[in-house]
Amino acid sequence: MAHTRDISVSRHICSSLLLALVSLFCLAACETTPAPSKGNTASDPLIGRFPISADTEAPDLGALEAYSIPNGQCGMVLYTQSAIRPVPIFRSTDDGKGLMQIEGKLTTLTLVGRGGESRMGVPSQQYFEAGAAEDSKIKAAVLTSWGQTFPSGAYVQEGTITLTAPDGWSRVLPVAGIAGCRL
């Protein structure tokens, strides 16, 4: 009986030591966690606001101020979700031009490839470039899936825009939107 009690006491001591060690490691981990940087605090007024930005070399996007399809053309307008509301970030028209706010500048993109199903003259896969020299070209790949149609257009159910800088860094954004013609 004494032998059984010794085993029970030994197990209790081992369990207590293990619990103490785990607690010590947890406290050590909490003490070594770095303080949040100025740009990552909950009181930072830029948290949750557009433009979507991170400390990377990937191109930063901004909201388009004027994004309606011009009269007499067909096109597509795509939005991404900010913390508050959908934000228009891309417009393409049937003349092969795209429009985005990149690195704070309104940028016209040129269509260099297309594919997939077209609705209202707008393909579901579009590839654009901006910049004259090869070492300064920004590339945009717009891949979408069509949703329900309506009399003068179609919804873009879902998609992505991948924006690639000349140095190879990319930013990928989820999008949805609308395509149609404005006559």
WODADA-V987342 format. One record per backbone hydrogen bond with DSSP energy under -0.5 kcal/mol. CO is the residue of the C=O (numbers start at 1). NH is the residue of the N-H. E is the energy in kcal/mol with one decimal. If there is no record, write none. Layout:
co->[CO;CO]
nh->[NH;NH]
e->[E;E]
This chain:
co->[1;2;3;4;5;6;7;8;9;10;11;12;13;14;15;16;17;18;19;20;21;22;23;24;25;26;27;28;29;30;37;38;41;44;46;48;52;54;60;62;65;70;73;74;75;76;77;78;78;79;80;80;85;87;88;90;91;92;93;93;96;97;98;99;100;100;101;102;105;105;107;107;109;110;113;115;117;119;121;122;124;125;126;127;127;128;129;130;133;134;138;139;140;140;141;141;142;142;143;145;145;148;150;152;153;154;155;155;156;158;159;160;161;161;162;162;163;164;165;169;171;173;175;176;177;178;179;180;181;182;182]
nh->[5;6;7;8;9;10;11;12;13;14;15;16;17;18;19;20;21;22;23;24;25;26;27;28;29;30;31;32;33;33;40;41;44;47;49;83;61;56;103;101;67;73;182;94;180;92;178;89;90;176;82;87;82;80;64;78;99;76;96;97;111;93;109;91;102;107;62;105;102;107;100;109;98;129;127;125;124;122;123;119;144;115;142;112;113;140;110;138;136;137;130;164;128;142;143;162;126;144;160;157;158;155;153;181;150;179;147;157;177;145;175;143;163;173;141;164;171;139;168;165;163;161;159;79;156;77;154;75;183;72;73]
e->[-2.0;-2.1;-1.9;-2.1;-2.4;-2.5;-2.5;-2.0;-2.4;-2.6;-2.7;-2.3;-2.6;-2.7;-2.4;-2.2;-2.5;-2.4;-2.2;-2.2;-2.4;-2.2;-2.4;-2.3;-2.3;-2.1;-2.1;-1.4;-0.6;-0.6;-1.9;-0.9;-1.5;-1.4;-2.0;-1.0;-0.8;-2.3;-3.2;-0.6;-0.6;-1.6;-2.9;-2.5;-2.3;-2.4;-2.1;-2.3;-1.5;-1.7;-0.5;-3.4;-2.1;-2.3;-3.0;-2.4;-2.3;-2.4;-1.7;-0.5;-2.8;-2.3;-2.8;-1.6;-0.8;-3.7;-2.1;-2.0;-2.6;-0.5;-2.2;-0.5;-2.5;-1.8;-2.7;-2.1;-1.3;-2.0;-0.5;-2.3;-2.6;-2.1;-3.2;-3.5;-1.3;-2.2;-3.0;-2.8;-1.9;-0.8;-1.9;-3.1;-3.0;-0.5;-0.6;-2.5;-2.6;-0.5;-2.5;-1.4;-1.2;-2.7;-2.0;-1.4;-2.8;-2.8;-3.3;-0.9;-2.0;-2.8;-2.4;-2.4;-0.6;-2.4;-2.4;-0.6;-2.2;-2.4;-2.1;-3.0;-2.8;-2.1;-1.0;-3.4;-2.5;-2.6;-2.6;-2.6;-0.6;-3.2;-0.8]
